[in-house]
Amino acid sequence: MSNQLDRRQVLRASASAAVLAGLAAVGAAPAWAADHGRHGEHEDPELPDVPGMLGDRRANEVWYQLDEAALYKVSPELLDAYKAIGRHVGGSIEREFRTTWLTMSKSPGYPGNYASFMAPIKGPLTVVSRMQLGVFDQLYRHHDPRLVAAFAFFGQGVLYDPRRESVRSPVHTMNSLPGMPPVGYHTWHAYMRAMMLLGIDRHRWEAFAPLNGFAWALASVAKPNSQTVSPPLPRKVVLELATSWLPRRARRLDADFQSVPYPDGIS
C-alpha cells in the first residue's frame, strides 16, 4: 500500500511540474501576440524564415506540417487507413467517428463498448497515430512543455501562416469558417480515446488529451476563424484555463466532451 501511495504522489508531482512548465510557456503568449503586425519576434534558428508569418515560428510549423501530412499530401498508406476507418464507422472519418464516440461514451458499457467497436480497425488507427505523432516528434521532444504554448496559440487562432493563403485558411486553428463551433476537438478526442483503449501509443495520447481539451476551451472563448488572426485572450484567462484543463485525465475529459459544441459553462 505504501509503495502505491508513493507512486501516486510521484505521479501527481510529475504532473504538477509539467503543468507549471507549460504555464511558463503559455504565460509569454500575450506579450508577442498583442501586436500582430510585428514579424520575427519568434523566429527559430532551426527553421527557415517565412515572410509574412505571424506568431510562434515552431508552432506555425507543427500545425502546417500536420495539415500537410493529414490533408494535403496524404500518403497511400494513410489514405488506405482513412478508407478503412470510414467504412467501419459508416461514413465520414470525422463526423461519424465523432458521433460514434459521443453515442457510446454515454452508455453504461463505456469504455469497453468503444474499445470493442474500434478493435477491428486497430491497424488503420495505428497508421493515423504514427503519422500524427511523427509530425510532432519532428519539432518537439516527448512531453515538451512548449507543446502547451503550441496548443494555446492554435486554440486562440493567433498563428498566421502565409503558406496557407492559397487554400484560404492562413490562420492555424480548428475552425474553418467564422463562427463555426469547434467540434474538431471532439473528433480528435474520440480518436485519442480509441488509441488509448487499444494500446496504440497510449501514454503519448494520454499526454496529448488534456492539451486538446485546453485548446478547445481557449477556442470556445476566443471563437477564432481560419481566415483572420484573432486578438489573443487576456493572460489571466489563458492561465486560468491552463490551470484548470492541463491536469485533467482521460475519463474527466470524456465527461467534458459530452458538452457540445462548447465546454460546460462557456457559450
BALOBA-1460 file (C-alpha; in Angstrom, 3 decimals):
// residues 267
<rec num="1" residu="m" x="0.000" y="0.000" z="0.000"/>
<rec num="2" residu="s" x="2.771" y="2.459" z="0.913"/>
<rec num="3" residu="n" x="4.501" y="1.769" z="-2.404"/>
<rec num="4" residu="q" x="1.257" y="2.517" z="-4.247"/>
<rec num="5" residu="l" x="0.825" y="5.755" z="-2.330"/>
<rec num="6" residu="d" x="4.407" y="6.769" z="-3.024"/>
<rec num="7" residu="r" x="3.921" y="6.064" z="-6.729"/>
<rec num="8" residu="r" x="0.744" y="8.131" z="-6.824"/>
<rec num="9" residu="q" x="2.480" y="11.010" z="-5.079"/>
<rec num="10" residu="v" x="5.321" y="10.873" z="-7.586"/>
<rec num="11" residu="l" x="2.876" y="10.845" z="-10.491"/>
<rec num="12" residu="r" x="0.967" y="13.801" z="-9.087"/>
<rec num="13" residu="a" x="4.197" y="15.715" z="-8.509"/>
<rec num="14" residu="s" x="5.375" y="14.959" z="-12.040"/>
<rec num="15" residu="a" x="2.053" y="16.099" z="-13.483"/>
<rec num="16" residu="s" x="2.180" y="19.299" z="-11.452"/>
<rec num="17" residu="a" x="5.727" y="20.006" z="-12.629"/>
<rec num="18" residu="a" x="4.655" y="19.509" z="-16.253"/>
<rec num="19" residu="v" x="1.710" y="21.863" z="-15.796"/>
<rec num="20" residu="l" x="3.924" y="24.525" z="-14.232"/>
<rec num="21" residu="a" x="6.437" y="24.240" z="-17.075"/>
<rec num="22" residu="g" x="3.622" y="24.531" z="-19.587"/>
<rec num="23" residu="l" x="2.161" y="27.535" z="-17.809"/>
<rec num="24" residu="a" x="5.533" y="29.272" z="-18.052"/>
<rec num="25" residu="a" x="5.482" y="28.755" z="-21.807"/>
<rec num="26" residu="v" x="1.889" y="29.922" z="-22.165"/>
<rec num="27" residu="g" x="2.418" y="32.963" z="-19.967"/>
<rec num="28" residu="a" x="4.520" y="34.647" z="-22.642"/>
<rec num="29" residu="a" x="1.830" y="34.389" z="-25.320"/>
<rec num="30" residu="p" x="0.115" y="37.789" z="-24.999"/>
<rec num="31" residu="a" x="3.452" y="39.596" z="-24.921"/>
<rec num="32" residu="w" x="4.182" y="38.796" z="-28.552"/>
<rec num="33" residu="a" x="0.662" y="38.297" z="-29.851"/>
<rec num="34" residu="a" x="-0.606" y="41.716" z="-28.809"/>
<rec num="35" residu="d" x="0.890" y="43.280" z="-31.934"/>
<rec num="36" residu="h" x="0.018" y="41.125" z="-34.946"/>
<rec num="37" residu="g" x="1.951" y="43.404" z="-37.275"/>
<rec num="38" residu="r" x="5.322" y="42.557" z="-35.744"/>
<rec num="39" residu="h" x="7.070" y="39.769" z="-37.609"/>
<rec num="40" residu="g" x="10.073" y="37.817" z="-36.456"/>
<rec num="41" residu="e" x="9.702" y="38.084" z="-32.678"/>
<rec num="42" residu="h" x="9.511" y="34.312" z="-32.503"/>
<rec num="43" residu="e" x="11.960" y="33.325" z="-35.196"/>
<rec num="44" residu="d" x="13.568" y="29.929" z="-34.784"/>
<rec num="45" residu="p" x="17.190" y="29.381" z="-35.839"/>
<rec num="46" residu="e" x="16.381" y="25.761" z="-36.691"/>
<rec num="47" residu="l" x="13.616" y="26.696" z="-39.137"/>
<rec num="48" residu="p" x="13.713" y="28.837" z="-42.312"/>
<rec num="49" residu="d" x="12.117" y="32.263" z="-42.207"/>
<rec num="50" residu="v" x="8.674" y="32.586" z="-43.811"/>
<rec num="51" residu="p" x="7.968" y="36.199" z="-44.864"/>
<rec num="52" residu="g" x="4.598" y="37.380" z="-43.635"/>
<rec num="53" residu="m" x="4.256" y="34.750" z="-40.914"/>
<rec num="54" residu="l" x="2.911" y="35.960" z="-37.560"/>
<rec num="55" residu="g" x="3.252" y="34.224" z="-34.245"/>
<rec num="56" residu="d" x="5.472" y="31.490" z="-32.896"/>
<rec num="57" residu="r" x="7.587" y="30.015" z="-35.699"/>
<rec num="58" residu="r" x="7.737" y="26.454" z="-34.367"/>
<rec num="59" residu="a" x="4.038" y="26.321" z="-33.505"/>
<rec num="60" residu="n" x="3.172" y="27.544" z="-37.006"/>
<rec num="61" residu="e" x="5.382" y="24.822" z="-38.435"/>
<rec num="62" residu="v" x="3.926" y="21.922" z="-36.497"/>
<rec num="63" residu="w" x="0.340" y="22.765" z="-37.472"/>
<rec num="64" residu="y" x="1.423" y="23.374" z="-41.070"/>
<rec num="65" residu="q" x="3.189" y="20.029" z="-41.265"/>
<rec num="66" residu="l" x="0.264" y="18.242" z="-39.606"/>
<rec num="67" residu="d" x="-2.074" y="19.626" z="-42.283"/>
<rec num="68" residu="e" x="0.397" y="18.594" z="-44.976"/>
<rec num="69" residu="a" x="0.586" y="15.014" z="-43.721"/>
<rec num="70" residu="a" x="-3.071" y="14.593" z="-42.779"/>
<rec num="71" residu="l" x="-4.829" y="16.554" z="-45.543"/>
<rec num="72" residu="y" x="-2.794" y="17.876" z="-48.433"/>
<rec num="73" residu="k" x="-0.051" y="15.289" z="-49.030"/>
<rec num="74" residu="v" x="-1.637" y="12.113" z="-47.734"/>
<rec num="75" residu="s" x="0.490" y="9.008" z="-48.172"/>
<rec num="76" residu="p" x="-1.050" y="5.944" z="-49.869"/>
<rec num="77" residu="e" x="-0.819" y="4.061" z="-46.545"/>
<rec num="78" residu="l" x="-2.680" y="6.815" z="-44.702"/>
<rec num="79" residu="l" x="-5.302" y="7.084" z="-47.450"/>
<rec num="80" residu="d" x="-5.993" y="3.358" z="-47.144"/>
<rec num="81" residu="a" x="-6.275" y="3.787" z="-43.376"/>
<rec num="82" residu="y" x="-8.770" y="6.623" z="-43.818"/>
<rec num="83" residu="k" x="-10.869" y="4.483" z="-46.153"/>
<rec num="84" residu="a" x="-10.887" y="1.559" z="-43.725"/>
<rec num="85" residu="i" x="-11.882" y="3.804" z="-40.822"/>
<rec num="86" residu="g" x="-14.639" y="5.445" z="-42.866"/>
<rec num="87" residu="r" x="-16.083" y="2.085" z="-43.875"/>
<rec num="88" residu="h" x="-16.054" y="0.881" z="-40.294"/>
<rec num="89" residu="v" x="-17.829" y="3.890" z="-38.798"/>
<rec num="90" residu="g" x="-20.247" y="4.117" z="-41.734"/>
<rec num="91" residu="g" x="-19.292" y="7.419" z="-43.293"/>
<rec num="92" residu="s" x="-17.020" y="10.341" z="-42.568"/>
<rec num="93" residu="i" x="-13.779" y="9.789" z="-40.683"/>
<rec num="94" residu="e" x="-14.699" y="12.945" z="-38.787"/>
<rec num="95" residu="r" x="-18.477" y="13.309" z="-38.322"/>
<rec num="96" residu="e" x="-19.414" y="9.621" z="-37.985"/>
<rec num="97" residu="f" x="-16.329" y="8.861" z="-35.915"/>
<rec num="98" residu="r" x="-17.225" y="11.672" z="-33.535"/>
<rec num="99" residu="t" x="-20.890" y="10.638" z="-33.396"/>
<rec num="100" residu="t" x="-19.919" y="7.043" z="-32.638"/>
<rec num="101" residu="w" x="-17.846" y="8.132" z="-29.665"/>
<rec num="102" residu="l" x="-20.494" y="10.557" z="-28.382"/>
<rec num="103" residu="t" x="-23.131" y="7.815" z="-28.517"/>
<rec num="104" residu="m" x="-21.063" y="5.022" z="-26.995"/>
<rec num="105" residu="s" x="-19.495" y="7.185" z="-24.303"/>
<rec num="106" residu="k" x="-22.969" y="7.855" z="-22.871"/>
<rec num="107" residu="s" x="-23.577" y="4.118" z="-22.434"/>
<rec num="108" residu="p" x="-23.001" y="2.227" z="-19.156"/>
<rec num="109" residu="g" x="-20.812" y="-0.133" z="-21.179"/>
<rec num="110" residu="y" x="-18.237" y="2.559" z="-21.911"/>
<rec num="111" residu="p" x="-15.284" y="2.390" z="-22.377"/>
<rec num="112" residu="g" x="-15.398" y="-1.337" z="-23.080"/>
<rec num="113" residu="n" x="-18.029" y="-0.991" z="-25.798"/>
<rec num="114" residu="y" x="-15.972" y="1.656" z="-27.590"/>
<rec num="115" residu="a" x="-12.778" y="-0.395" z="-27.372"/>
<rec num="116" residu="s" x="-14.568" y="-3.459" z="-28.761"/>
<rec num="117" residu="f" x="-16.085" y="-1.485" z="-31.609"/>
<rec num="118" residu="m" x="-12.758" y="0.081" z="-32.577"/>
<rec num="119" residu="a" x="-10.696" y="-3.117" z="-32.247"/>
<rec num="120" residu="p" x="-11.208" y="-4.215" z="-35.901"/>
<rec num="121" residu="i" x="-9.544" y="-1.005" z="-37.125"/>
<rec num="122" residu="k" x="-6.587" y="-1.044" z="-34.760"/>
<rec num="123" residu="g" x="-4.253" y="-1.306" z="-37.764"/>
<rec num="124" residu="p" x="-5.589" y="1.808" z="-39.551"/>
<rec num="125" residu="l" x="-5.697" y="3.741" z="-36.275"/>
<rec num="126" residu="t" x="-2.073" y="2.809" z="-35.683"/>
<rec num="127" residu="v" x="-1.221" y="4.367" z="-39.050"/>
<rec num="128" residu="v" x="-3.033" y="7.579" z="-38.061"/>
<rec num="129" residu="s" x="-1.286" y="7.652" z="-34.692"/>
<rec num="130" residu="r" x="2.129" y="7.140" z="-36.256"/>
<rec num="131" residu="m" x="1.525" y="9.954" z="-38.739"/>
<rec num="132" residu="q" x="0.305" y="12.472" z="-36.165"/>
<rec num="133" residu="l" x="2.914" y="11.745" z="-33.509"/>
<rec num="134" residu="g" x="5.606" y="11.657" z="-36.178"/>
<rec num="135" residu="v" x="4.821" y="15.260" z="-37.105"/>
<rec num="136" residu="f" x="5.014" y="16.444" z="-33.505"/>
<rec num="137" residu="d" x="8.207" y="14.476" z="-32.916"/>
<rec num="138" residu="q" x="9.923" y="16.285" z="-35.771"/>
<rec num="139" residu="l" x="9.559" y="19.587" z="-33.922"/>
<rec num="140" residu="y" x="9.103" y="18.843" z="-30.216"/>
<rec num="141" residu="r" x="10.522" y="16.456" z="-27.658"/>
<rec num="142" residu="h" x="8.257" y="13.972" z="-25.904"/>
<rec num="143" residu="h" x="6.337" y="15.817" z="-23.169"/>
<rec num="144" residu="d" x="7.914" y="19.078" z="-24.323"/>
<rec num="145" residu="p" x="6.439" y="21.960" z="-22.256"/>
<rec num="146" residu="r" x="6.476" y="24.092" z="-25.420"/>
<rec num="147" residu="l" x="3.605" y="21.935" z="-26.686"/>
<rec num="148" residu="v" x="1.366" y="23.742" z="-24.207"/>
<rec num="149" residu="a" x="2.093" y="27.013" z="-25.982"/>
<rec num="150" residu="a" x="1.643" y="25.413" z="-29.416"/>
<rec num="151" residu="f" x="-1.856" y="24.255" z="-28.450"/>
<rec num="152" residu="a" x="-2.625" y="27.577" z="-26.747"/>
<rec num="153" residu="f" x="-1.709" y="29.553" z="-29.878"/>
<rec num="154" residu="f" x="-3.715" y="27.135" z="-32.025"/>
<rec num="155" residu="g" x="-6.795" y="27.377" z="-29.819"/>
<rec num="156" residu="q" x="-6.741" y="31.177" z="-29.811"/>
<rec num="157" residu="g" x="-6.208" y="31.493" z="-33.564"/>
<rec num="158" residu="v" x="-3.155" y="33.767" z="-33.364"/>
<rec num="159" residu="l" x="-0.891" y="31.874" z="-35.795"/>
<rec num="160" residu="y" x="-0.814" y="33.352" z="-39.311"/>
<rec num="161" residu="d" x="0.887" y="31.231" z="-41.965"/>
<rec num="162" residu="p" x="1.009" y="32.731" z="-45.489"/>
<rec num="163" residu="r" x="1.735" y="29.274" z="-46.904"/>
<rec num="164" residu="r" x="-1.955" y="28.524" z="-46.344"/>
<rec num="165" residu="e" x="-3.289" y="31.580" z="-48.162"/>
<rec num="166" residu="s" x="-3.810" y="29.512" z="-51.325"/>
<rec num="167" residu="v" x="-6.401" y="27.364" z="-49.543"/>
<rec num="168" residu="r" x="-7.984" y="30.386" z="-47.832"/>
<rec num="169" residu="s" x="-7.123" y="29.258" z="-44.324"/>
<rec num="170" residu="p" x="-3.927" y="31.086" z="-43.376"/>
<rec num="171" residu="v" x="-4.680" y="31.011" z="-39.641"/>
<rec num="172" residu="h" x="-3.854" y="27.725" z="-37.933"/>
<rec num="173" residu="t" x="-6.882" y="26.858" z="-35.837"/>
<rec num="174" residu="m" x="-9.537" y="24.139" z="-35.670"/>
<rec num="175" residu="n" x="-12.342" y="26.244" z="-37.123"/>
<rec num="176" residu="s" x="-12.716" y="26.523" z="-40.892"/>
<rec num="177" residu="l" x="-15.398" y="29.219" z="-41.069"/>
<rec num="178" residu="p" x="-16.173" y="32.293" z="-38.917"/>
<rec num="179" residu="g" x="-18.482" y="31.357" z="-36.082"/>
<rec num="180" residu="m" x="-18.223" y="27.591" z="-36.642"/>
<rec num="181" residu="p" x="-18.328" y="25.640" z="-33.374"/>
<rec num="182" residu="p" x="-15.000" y="23.877" z="-32.725"/>
<rec num="183" residu="v" x="-16.299" y="20.292" z="-32.998"/>
<rec num="184" residu="g" x="-12.986" y="19.136" z="-34.448"/>
<rec num="185" residu="y" x="-11.664" y="18.951" z="-30.895"/>
<rec num="186" residu="h" x="-14.359" y="16.383" z="-30.122"/>
<rec num="187" residu="t" x="-13.272" y="14.375" z="-33.144"/>
<rec num="188" residu="w" x="-9.651" y="14.381" z="-32.066"/>
<rec num="189" residu="h" x="-10.618" y="13.353" z="-28.545"/>
<rec num="190" residu="a" x="-12.598" y="10.440" z="-29.997"/>
<rec num="191" residu="y" x="-9.513" y="9.293" z="-31.910"/>
<rec num="192" residu="m" x="-7.262" y="9.736" z="-28.906"/>
<rec num="193" residu="r" x="-9.565" y="7.641" z="-26.742"/>
<rec num="194" residu="a" x="-9.732" y="4.870" z="-29.320"/>
<rec num="195" residu="m" x="-5.938" y="4.819" z="-29.480"/>
<rec num="196" residu="m" x="-5.560" y="4.800" z="-25.703"/>
<rec num="197" residu="l" x="-8.068" y="1.980" z="-25.230"/>
<rec num="198" residu="l" x="-6.457" y="-0.145" z="-27.933"/>
<rec num="199" residu="g" x="-2.949" y="0.411" z="-26.577"/>
<rec num="200" residu="i" x="-1.783" y="2.462" z="-29.547"/>
<rec num="201" residu="d" x="0.878" y="4.840" z="-28.197"/>
<rec num="202" residu="r" x="-1.313" y="5.015" z="-25.103"/>
<rec num="203" residu="h" x="0.965" y="7.075" z="-22.878"/>
<rec num="204" residu="r" x="1.611" y="9.583" z="-25.648"/>
<rec num="205" residu="w" x="-2.092" y="10.172" z="-26.239"/>
<rec num="206" residu="e" x="-2.789" y="10.368" z="-22.525"/>
<rec num="207" residu="a" x="-0.413" y="13.332" z="-22.507"/>
<rec num="208" residu="f" x="-1.951" y="14.938" z="-25.595"/>
<rec num="209" residu="a" x="-5.588" y="14.616" z="-24.494"/>
<rec num="210" residu="p" x="-5.521" y="17.467" z="-21.920"/>
<rec num="211" residu="l" x="-3.699" y="19.690" z="-24.431"/>
<rec num="212" residu="n" x="-6.548" y="19.106" z="-26.872"/>
<rec num="213" residu="g" x="-9.092" y="19.903" z="-24.159"/>
<rec num="214" residu="f" x="-7.186" y="23.057" z="-23.210"/>
<rec num="215" residu="a" x="-7.137" y="24.250" z="-26.827"/>
<rec num="216" residu="w" x="-10.868" y="23.520" z="-27.107"/>
<rec num="217" residu="a" x="-11.581" y="25.641" z="-24.039"/>
<rec num="218" residu="l" x="-9.495" y="28.511" z="-25.419"/>
<rec num="219" residu="a" x="-11.160" y="28.268" z="-28.828"/>
<rec num="220" residu="s" x="-14.582" y="28.232" z="-27.190"/>
<rec num="221" residu="v" x="-13.804" y="31.556" z="-25.525"/>
<rec num="222" residu="a" x="-11.837" y="33.176" z="-28.372"/>
<rec num="223" residu="k" x="-14.063" y="31.847" z="-31.200"/>
<rec num="224" residu="p" x="-11.329" y="32.194" z="-33.849"/>
<rec num="225" residu="n" x="-11.614" y="31.503" z="-37.554"/>
<rec num="226" residu="s" x="-9.118" y="30.349" z="-40.138"/>
<rec num="227" residu="q" x="-9.263" y="33.484" z="-42.293"/>
<rec num="228" residu="t" x="-8.458" y="36.272" z="-39.817"/>
<rec num="229" residu="v" x="-5.952" y="36.445" z="-36.977"/>
<rec num="230" residu="s" x="-7.754" y="36.741" z="-33.655"/>
<rec num="231" residu="p" x="-6.667" y="39.014" z="-30.816"/>
<rec num="232" residu="p" x="-5.014" y="36.986" z="-28.048"/>
<rec num="233" residu="l" x="-7.029" y="36.292" z="-24.951"/>
<rec num="234" residu="p" x="-6.013" y="38.101" z="-21.768"/>
<rec num="235" residu="r" x="-3.099" y="36.443" z="-19.991"/>
<rec num="236" residu="k" x="-5.252" y="35.796" z="-16.926"/>
<rec num="237" residu="v" x="-7.848" y="33.889" z="-18.960"/>
<rec num="238" residu="v" x="-5.208" y="31.719" z="-20.661"/>
<rec num="239" residu="l" x="-3.522" y="30.869" z="-17.380"/>
<rec num="240" residu="e" x="-6.793" y="30.109" z="-15.606"/>
<rec num="241" residu="l" x="-7.849" y="27.730" z="-18.373"/>
<rec num="242" residu="a" x="-4.405" y="26.106" z="-18.400"/>
<rec num="243" residu="t" x="-4.535" y="25.560" z="-14.647"/>
<rec num="244" residu="s" x="-7.984" y="24.000" z="-14.964"/>
<rec num="245" residu="w" x="-7.535" y="21.839" z="-18.062"/>
<rec num="246" residu="l" x="-3.947" y="20.648" z="-18.198"/>
<rec num="247" residu="p" x="-4.164" y="18.338" z="-15.134"/>
<rec num="248" residu="r" x="-7.311" y="16.582" z="-16.407"/>
<rec num="249" residu="r" x="-7.129" y="12.905" z="-17.275"/>
<rec num="250" residu="a" x="-8.922" y="10.937" z="-19.949"/>
<rec num="251" residu="r" x="-12.065" y="9.952" z="-18.043"/>
<rec num="252" residu="r" x="-12.627" y="13.510" z="-16.823"/>
<rec num="253" residu="l" x="-12.153" y="14.709" z="-20.403"/>
<rec num="254" residu="d" x="-14.688" y="12.107" z="-21.564"/>
<rec num="255" residu="a" x="-17.250" y="13.825" z="-19.353"/>
<rec num="256" residu="d" x="-16.153" y="17.286" z="-20.508"/>
<rec num="257" residu="f" x="-16.516" y="16.421" z="-24.181"/>
<rec num="258" residu="q" x="-20.107" y="15.299" z="-23.646"/>
<rec num="259" residu="s" x="-20.852" y="19.023" z="-23.863"/>
<rec num="260" residu="v" x="-21.289" y="20.094" z="-27.495"/>
<rec num="261" residu="p" x="-20.090" y="22.341" z="-29.026"/>
<rec num="262" residu="y" x="-18.551" y="24.255" z="-26.083"/>
<rec num="263" residu="p" x="-17.424" y="23.178" z="-22.615"/>
<rec num="264" residu="d" x="-19.937" y="23.408" z="-19.828"/>
<rec num="265" residu="g" x="-20.078" y="26.993" z="-18.602"/>
<rec num="266" residu="i" x="-18.770" y="28.507" z="-21.867"/>
<rec num="267" residu="s" x="-21.118" y="29.673" z="-24.596"/>
